[in-house]
């Protein structure tokens, strides 16, 4: 059965994946800015590299807005069968749909099975839908 709001659901899960990638990149760039920084002449403390620090702040803003879009769009996604909302609990959403293709957990964290297989399973009524 096809899901009526499949484009919004794909945007929702895609923004979650983009937010996770942006967070990992922001942490990596911030650590690189600390490692490639220079010692201050006046205080003697290590100061981060300014361009890399600004890039990590921009990536942090992208992470914040992607997760915010994910939460707002998750509030607008009712199930076609039971009409309950797509509820998100915890940092990682409950994994209702599991792909038949074997993938490692890191790949599933950054690119969820719903995006790969274009399928959605309601966490409430367990109705399965195709996304197209």
N, C-alpha and C positions, 0 to 999 in steps of 0.2 A: 504494500500500500504506500502511495506517495505522500510525503509530508507536505502540508499546505504552505508552511512558512520555511521551506528548505533554504532559500537564499539568506534569510535572516539567521537561521541556525548555523549555516556555513560561515557567515560573517562573525557570528558569536564565537564559534570554536576556533576560527582562524585568528581572531583578535586575541584569544587566550594563548594560542601558540606563538603569535608575534610578541605578546607581552613576556612570555617566558624567555624567548630568544633575546629580547631587548634587555631583560634583567641580567642574563648571563653575560651579554656583551658589555653592559654597563659596569658590572663587577670586574670583568677582565680589563677593561680600559682604565678603570680607576686604579687597579693594582699596578698596571703598566705606568700610569702617571706618577705613582709613588716610587716605583723602581727607577724610572728615568728622570726623576726630579733632580734638583740641585740643592746644595747646602747654602743656607742664607748666610750672608756675610755679617749681618748685624747680630742675629740671635744665635746662630750656629745650628738651628733646627733644619731638618729636611723639608723642603717645599716641593709640592707636586708640580709637574710640568703643566703649564697653564693650558695649552691647546688640548692636551689629553684629558685634563680635568673638566674642561668645558664640554668636550665630547661625551664624557661619562655623565655629566648632568643632563645633557640633551637626551641621551639614551635612557636615563632614569625617568625623564618626563614622558618619553614615548612609552615606557613600561607602565607608568601610572595611568596614562590616558587609554592604553589598550586594555588594561584590566578594568578600568572604569567603564569602557564601552562594553566589555564582556558582561559585567554585572548588570548594567542597564538593559542590555539586549536579552539577558537571561530572564529578566522580569517580564518581558513581552512575549515569551514563547510558551503558549499553552499546548498541551498534547491534543491531537485531533480526536483521540478516543475518550480519554477521561477528563479532558479540559482542565487538568491541573497544570500549574506552572512548572517550567524547567527549573528546579530548585538546586542551588549550589551550596554545598556544605563543606567547609574546610578549604585548604589551599588547593588540593587536588580534587576535582569533581569525582563522584562515585562512578566507577567504570561499569556501566551497564552493558555496553556493546563491546564484544571482544572479537577481534579480527581472526579469520581462519589462517591468514598467512603469518608465519613465525617472524617476530620482530623483537629486538631487545628493548629493555625498559627505557633506555635513554632516548631512543628513536620515538617511542610511544609518548614520552613526556613532551618532547618538542613538536611532534606531529601526531596528534591523537588518531585513533583508529577510525573515528567518525569522518575525518577528513580524507583518509586514504581510501576507505571502502565506500564512502558516500551512503552510510547507513546510520540510523539513529534508533535507539531503544529507550523507551520511556522508563525513567526510574521508578514510576509509581505503578502503572498498570502493565508494564513489560511488553507493551505493543511495539512491534518493530516496523520502521518506516524507511523508505528509500529517499535519498536526498538527490535532487537533480537540478 
